[in-house]
Amino acid sequence: MTRRSYRFPDGFLWGAATSAYQIEGSPLADGAGPSIWQRFAHTPGMMANGDTGDVACDHYRRYRDDVRLMRALGLQSYRFSINWARVLPEGTGRVNPRGLDFYSRLVDELLEHGIAPNATLFHWDLPAALDDRGGWLNRDSAHWFAEYAQVMFRALDDRVTRWTTLNEPWVVTDGGYLHGVVAPGHRSKYEAPIAAHNLMRASGAGIQAYRAHGRHQIGVVFNIEPKYPASDGAEDQAAARRAHAYMNQQFADPALLGSYPEELKEIFGDAWPDFPADDFRLTKQPVDFVGINYYTRAVVRHDPAQYPLRAAPVRQPNRTHTETGWEVYEQGLTDTLLWFKDRYGDVPLYVTENGAAFYDPPVAEGEVLEDPLRVDYLRRHLRALHRAIGAGVDVRGYYAWSLLDNLEWSLGFAKRFGLYHVDFATQKRTPKASARLYAQVIASHGAALDE
């Protein structure tokens, strides 16, 4: 029997990812301003169990201990996000030196342990002061973002060599402006396309600012969820195309092709604006890499009652599903990476998030918490990633989501994605078996996955 090798290319980067509001806690400490997530989480009825990020994983105070956990895994890179309002409490203008100092100390701690920092400028936590000025509906938001980006580049680019402008703008607009399930909690078909467009203008403005001030690499991160039709019927095929354009092309196309897919006009109807042609010269900026966040796929059928896509997901029987209801489908990662290369060419890629929420008890017993479903998920998806690389996709690194159990946004603390279990009552961290597997994969450069 032939042994299959899963050794990854030399130089492949192994990491893990988090985001500020989900783990830091102390959101108003040391002169920070409130973000839209601080406001949203404290609005009654918006968060499961009334959970908030007031403490979260207390990473703001425990970051040194958490960096030691990263080192124990053997991480080569750590992807974190910056709380914009911690650095610029009003969103523009006055810089809060104590907020800036936190990220400077975090970066120094990472480098001291041989871990390369990968900084995301915006992971959904817009300063509340800017939301009061219209947030992403205001065209000035691109300039606000560029100003903030310049502050961070000047402060950290001597030590941070990988930057990301935005993380998952689709979630910001679909959840935050169309369906109201994440901050800022709006529900308007007319607002969603405008917010999406201004986010991509902001990303372009941030990249322009980096070309003026930065010396290393900058990119943008999209969540990609491949859409498969539920049948060979024409209506289901068309529903899958609409869903694919809406989620997977709405943001990547303006960034990489300088245009929108035609399906968006059909999807939004009278809510789709005519954007100035000059805007696409801003959205389409040369990137050094693109990050792909992959969790699951969707099988969709035609459903005229579902706005705006006229498409509905079809739950697949006899498949493993996570605590968030997502099907475990590792082939979707291979398909996604191959599609991205086919559509956008040979832009360097990183898998910047990949992981799964399965049930873990609130309190971990013993030195290692067994999580066999997450171990299986991780093994399957790393092998799927290896197949994509073998098929010629230029993937240069992988970041597991997430380093720690954390606040899963409006779903609260009950959905656990972490490689490390967090007891939120005591803040005790306990490694899971998935952490043990990942450490073995990193140490063997993938050989621990061999069949």
Protein Blocks (a to p, Z undefined) as FASTA:
>chain_A
ZZddfbdcehiacdddddfklmngmmlgghiacdfklmmmmpghkaghhiafklmnommm
mmmmmmmmmmmnopabdcddddfklmmmnopajadfklmmmmmmmmmmmmmnopacdddf
bgoiacfklmmnopjmlmklmmmmmmmmmmmmmmmmmmpcbdcfbeckllmmmmmmmnop
acehiacfklmmmmmmmmmmmmmmmmmmmmmmmcbdcdddddddddddfbfbfklmmmmm
mmmmmmmmmmmmmmmnopacfklmmmnmmmlccddfklmmmmmccdfbdcdddfbdcddd
ddfkbcfklpacdddehiacdfkopacdfklmmmmmmmmmmmnojadcddfbdcdddddd
fbdgdjbdcdfklmmmmmmmmmmmmmmmmnopacfbdcdddfbdcdehjnojmlccbfbd
cdfknopacddfklmmmmmmmmnnopmmpZZ
